[in-house]
Amino acid sequence: MTAPELKHLGKKTEYIYIDPSVEVLEHVPNPFSDAEQNPHQVAGTVHIEASEFTSLCPITGQPDFATIVIDYIPRERLVESKSLKLYLGRFRQFGEFHESCVNRIANDLIKLLDPSYIKVEGRFTPRGGISIWPVAEFHR
């Protein structure tokens, strides 16, 4: 299996905190999908927790903090972790409601990875005594 040409990994990083664009995301081959290297067809799952997620309330401009939890069953591709970090960082100065952020992340990962299954959960810290934990889920 050959490694893809990655734009971010191993290179000087420019951090951009606006415009969470799907074009930032990159993928690598899933070793579990290679029949030669995985003759027993072992299935793998991926669990990711990004505990430093921030975005802005589109009405008040106040920051919202969350842990983004991503669970997925990959097919041919895995998300490259540095590109995911850069992508999530772009929400920092981006105004969007909690539910929209989570749905955008899920949709962008579905577009990139074409997974068998994915669940994205936003565990936002309470504001005004109210916790909001939106979940977006996709089943093939």
C-alpha positions in Angstrom: 0.0 0.0 0.0 1.5 3.3 -1.0 1.2 6.4 1.1 -0.7 9.3 -0.4 0.8 12.7 -1.0 -0.4 14.7 2.1 -0.5 18.5 2.1 -0.3 19.0 5.9 1.5 16.2 7.7 5.2 16.8 8.2 5.0 20.4 6.9 5.0 23.8 8.5 1.5 24.5 9.7 -0.4 27.7 8.9 -3.4 27.9 11.3 -6.5 29.5 9.9 -9.4 30.2 12.3 -12.2 30.9 9.8 -14.0 29.1 7.0 -14.3 25.4 8.0 -13.9 24.2 4.4 -14.0 20.5 3.5 -11.0 21.0 1.2 -8.7 21.1 4.3 -9.6 17.4 5.1 -7.4 14.6 3.8 -7.6 10.9 3.9 -5.2 7.9 4.0 -5.9 4.3 2.9 -7.6 2.1 5.4 -5.3 -0.9 6.0 -8.4 -3.0 7.1 -9.8 -2.7 3.6 -6.8 -4.3 1.9 -7.6 -8.0 1.3 -3.9 -8.9 0.9 -2.9 -7.4 4.3 -6.2 -8.4 6.0 -7.0 -11.9 4.7 -9.4 -12.5 7.6 -11.4 -9.4 6.8 -11.0 -8.0 10.3 -13.3 -4.9 10.6 -12.0 -1.8 12.4 -13.7 1.1 14.0 -12.3 4.5 14.7 -13.0 6.7 17.8 -11.7 10.3 17.8 -12.1 12.9 20.6 -11.2 16.5 19.9 -11.5 18.2 23.3 -10.5 21.8 22.2 -13.2 22.6 19.8 -14.5 26.2 19.7 -16.9 28.1 17.6 -18.8 31.3 17.9 -22.5 31.9 18.6 -23.8 33.5 15.4 -26.1 35.9 17.3 -24.0 37.0 20.3 -20.5 36.3 19.0 -19.7 34.5 22.3 -17.4 31.5 22.2 -18.8 28.0 22.6 -16.5 25.2 23.7 -17.0 21.5 23.1 -15.5 18.1 22.8 -16.2 16.7 19.3 -16.6 12.9 19.4 -16.4 11.0 16.1 -17.0 7.3 15.8 -17.0 5.6 12.4 -16.7 2.4 10.6 -14.4 3.1 7.6 -14.5 1.5 4.2 -11.5 2.5 1.9 -10.4 5.7 3.7 -9.4 7.0 7.1 -9.3 10.7 8.0 -5.8 12.0 8.3 -5.6 13.4 11.9 -3.6 16.6 11.3 -6.0 17.7 8.5 -8.9 17.0 10.9 -7.2 19.1 13.6 -6.7 22.0 11.1 -10.3 21.6 9.8 -11.8 21.7 13.3 -9.6 24.7 14.2 -11.3 26.7 11.4 -14.5 26.8 13.4 -12.8 29.0 16.1 -13.9 32.3 14.6 -16.8 30.9 12.7 -20.4 31.8 13.7 -22.6 28.7 13.7 -25.1 27.1 16.1 -24.0 23.9 17.8 -26.3 21.7 15.8 -25.2 23.2 12.5 -21.5 22.7 13.4 -22.0 19.0 14.2 -24.1 18.4 11.0 -21.5 20.2 8.9 -18.7 18.1 10.4 -20.6 14.9 9.8 -21.5 15.8 6.2 -18.0 16.8 5.4 -16.6 13.6 6.8 -19.2 11.5 4.9 -18.2 13.3 1.7 -14.5 12.7 2.4 -14.6 9.1 3.7 -17.7 7.4 2.4 -17.9 5.4 5.6 -20.2 2.4 6.4 -21.3 4.3 9.5 -20.4 7.5 11.3 -21.6 9.4 14.4 -20.5 12.9 15.3 -21.4 14.3 18.7 -20.8 17.8 20.0 -20.5 17.8 23.8 -20.8 21.6 24.3 -20.1 23.1 27.7 -23.2 24.6 29.4 -24.1 28.2 28.8 -26.8 29.6 31.0 -27.1 26.3 32.8 -28.1 24.4 29.6 -26.0 21.7 28.0 -26.6 21.0 24.3 -25.0 17.8 22.9 -26.2 17.4 19.2 -25.6 14.2 17.4 -25.5 13.5 13.7 -25.5 9.9 12.6 -25.3 8.2 9.2 -25.8 4.5 8.3 -25.0 3.2 4.8 
